[in-house]
Amino acid sequence: MNDSPVEQKRKLAAYSTVGLMFPVSIAVGLAIGYFLDRWFHTSPYLIIIFTLYGIAGGFVNLIRVTGPNKKKNDE
């Protein structure tokens, strides 16, 4: 339950990356969709699909980062 200062800093670093991972995954999905739409002339379908993939990827990363620490705290 009482983590060492090193473990607390490690958790803080993991949580701070969530603030970047979420918007970056959305931006990457948006960019991929944008360029594929321009290449295949299928506007706006691929941009919508890949943006949704980016949002889903952001949530997966969020769950991945916060999931193990929550289980550890419950014990």
Backbone bond lengths (Angstrom), bond angles and torsions (degrees), N, CA, C in turn:
res aa  C-N    CA-C-N  psi(-1)  N-CA   C-N-CA  omega(-1)  CA-C   N-CA-C  phi
1 M - - - 1.435 - - 1.521 109.67 -
2 N 1.344 118.42 -51.97 1.459 121.10 178.09 1.521 108.40 -84.19
3 D 1.317 114.92 109.14 1.452 119.76 -178.95 1.525 110.46 -85.30
4 S 1.313 114.67 153.14 1.459 119.72 175.46 1.532 109.13 -70.23
5 P 1.322 117.21 161.87 1.471 119.60 178.67 1.534 113.04 -58.67
6 V 1.314 116.88 -33.68 1.464 120.33 178.60 1.528 110.07 -66.74
7 E 1.328 116.24 -43.32 1.465 120.61 179.05 1.522 110.78 -65.62
8 Q 1.315 117.77 -37.57 1.463 120.68 177.71 1.523 110.82 -65.00
9 K 1.325 117.57 -40.41 1.465 121.08 177.90 1.522 111.05 -66.55
10 R 1.326 117.22 -36.04 1.458 121.50 178.19 1.528 110.30 -64.86
11 K 1.328 116.84 -42.76 1.464 120.74 177.46 1.529 111.23 -64.22
12 L 1.322 116.36 -42.38 1.461 120.92 179.21 1.523 110.68 -61.91
13 A 1.321 117.05 -40.89 1.468 120.55 178.38 1.527 110.85 -64.90
14 A 1.331 116.55 -40.37 1.460 119.68 178.81 1.527 111.24 -65.01
15 Y 1.321 116.79 -41.29 1.463 120.37 179.15 1.522 111.63 -69.37
16 S 1.314 117.50 -33.56 1.461 119.48 -178.95 1.526 111.62 -70.60
17 T 1.320 117.66 -26.02 1.462 119.51 178.03 1.522 111.64 -71.09
18 V 1.329 117.90 -22.67 1.469 120.79 178.76 1.523 109.84 -61.65
19 G 1.328 116.95 -37.01 1.448 120.74 179.44 1.516 113.00 -61.87
20 L 1.322 116.80 -25.00 1.460 120.53 177.24 1.524 112.42 -97.83
21 M 1.321 117.13 -36.79 1.459 120.10 -176.41 1.527 112.47 -62.57
22 F 1.310 116.57 -40.39 1.456 120.04 -174.86 1.531 111.58 -64.54
23 P 1.337 119.30 -55.80 1.469 117.53 179.64 1.522 113.94 -67.91
24 V 1.330 117.65 -30.31 1.460 119.80 179.31 1.525 110.52 -68.17
25 S 1.325 118.11 -40.82 1.465 119.75 179.03 1.528 110.78 -65.55
26 I 1.314 117.30 -36.39 1.465 120.36 176.58 1.525 109.79 -67.40
27 A 1.337 117.64 -43.49 1.460 121.21 -179.39 1.527 111.57 -64.47
28 V 1.323 117.21 -38.08 1.470 120.42 178.35 1.523 110.15 -66.22
29 G 1.320 117.39 -44.26 1.467 120.22 176.58 1.515 111.83 -61.54
30 L 1.312 116.80 -40.99 1.454 121.91 178.71 1.529 110.70 -63.73
31 A 1.325 117.18 -44.62 1.463 121.27 -179.64 1.527 111.49 -65.18
32 I 1.325 117.09 -42.90 1.465 119.72 178.71 1.524 109.86 -62.16
33 G 1.321 116.67 -45.70 1.461 120.25 178.74 1.514 112.33 -62.46
34 Y 1.320 117.23 -40.39 1.462 121.58 -179.92 1.527 110.94 -61.62
35 F 1.339 116.09 -49.62 1.458 118.85 -177.32 1.526 112.08 -69.88
36 L 1.328 118.17 -35.39 1.462 119.66 176.43 1.530 111.22 -68.19
37 D 1.327 116.62 -36.57 1.466 119.70 175.69 1.528 110.99 -62.95
38 R 1.309 116.29 -40.88 1.470 118.64 178.72 1.518 111.12 -68.04
39 W 1.334 117.13 -35.90 1.461 120.65 -177.51 1.532 111.21 -73.00
40 F 1.344 116.77 -45.10 1.458 120.79 -176.83 1.531 113.59 -94.02
41 H 1.322 118.28 -3.01 1.474 123.40 -178.50 1.524 111.26 55.57
42 T 1.311 116.32 49.03 1.471 121.50 -178.22 1.525 111.73 -117.46
43 S 1.311 116.38 26.96 1.460 120.93 -176.04 1.519 111.18 -53.69
44 P 1.256 121.52 136.77 1.461 139.53 -0.58 1.518 112.61 -103.37
45 Y 1.320 118.25 16.81 1.462 120.20 -169.84 1.526 113.76 -67.29
46 L 1.314 117.80 -49.14 1.465 119.13 -176.58 1.518 112.05 -71.25
47 I 1.311 117.46 -32.15 1.465 118.99 177.89 1.528 110.24 -65.43
48 I 1.315 117.03 -37.36 1.472 120.46 178.00 1.525 110.21 -68.33
49 I 1.321 116.63 -45.48 1.469 121.13 -177.76 1.527 110.76 -62.77
50 F 1.336 116.91 -47.93 1.465 119.30 -176.43 1.522 112.33 -74.10
51 T 1.324 117.63 -27.35 1.458 119.29 173.39 1.531 109.72 -66.52
52 L 1.325 116.89 -40.89 1.467 120.05 176.32 1.527 111.33 -64.48
53 Y 1.348 116.83 -37.57 1.471 119.66 174.23 1.526 110.91 -62.48
54 G 1.325 117.35 -39.58 1.461 121.15 178.25 1.512 111.65 -64.27
55 I 1.339 116.78 -41.63 1.466 120.61 177.44 1.525 110.04 -63.37
56 A 1.331 116.44 -44.65 1.465 120.00 178.68 1.529 110.65 -62.24
57 G 1.332 116.68 -41.40 1.461 120.29 177.74 1.518 111.90 -63.05
58 G 1.314 116.80 -37.22 1.463 120.81 176.97 1.515 111.82 -63.36
59 F 1.337 116.32 -42.37 1.463 119.49 178.22 1.528 111.50 -68.15
60 V 1.327 117.25 -36.31 1.468 120.03 177.61 1.525 109.93 -62.93
61 N 1.328 116.79 -44.27 1.469 119.88 177.45 1.518 111.36 -64.09
62 L 1.314 117.51 -39.05 1.464 121.32 178.19 1.527 110.72 -61.24
63 I 1.309 117.10 -44.84 1.465 121.55 179.35 1.527 110.24 -67.33
64 R 1.333 116.94 -38.76 1.459 120.83 179.37 1.526 112.16 -62.17
65 V 1.328 115.56 -39.77 1.466 119.39 -177.60 1.519 111.05 -76.41
66 T 1.319 117.26 -42.41 1.465 119.20 -174.41 1.527 113.86 -88.49
67 G 1.294 118.41 -19.86 1.462 121.86 -176.54 1.508 115.21 -62.35
68 P 1.340 118.55 -54.52 1.474 118.85 -177.25 1.526 113.58 -63.14
69 N 1.308 118.03 -36.51 1.459 120.19 -179.80 1.509 111.53 -69.02
70 K 1.305 117.46 -34.56 1.465 120.75 178.68 1.525 109.47 -66.75
71 K 1.327 117.23 -43.30 1.465 120.17 178.87 1.526 110.56 -62.52
72 K 1.317 116.63 -39.64 1.467 120.91 -179.08 1.529 110.55 -65.66
73 N 1.328 117.19 -38.25 1.469 121.17 179.69 1.520 112.44 -71.44
74 D 1.342 118.09 -28.88 1.449 121.76 -179.82 1.528 112.36 -69.52
75 E 1.313 117.21 -25.91 1.476 121.31 -176.36 1.462 112.37 -77.33
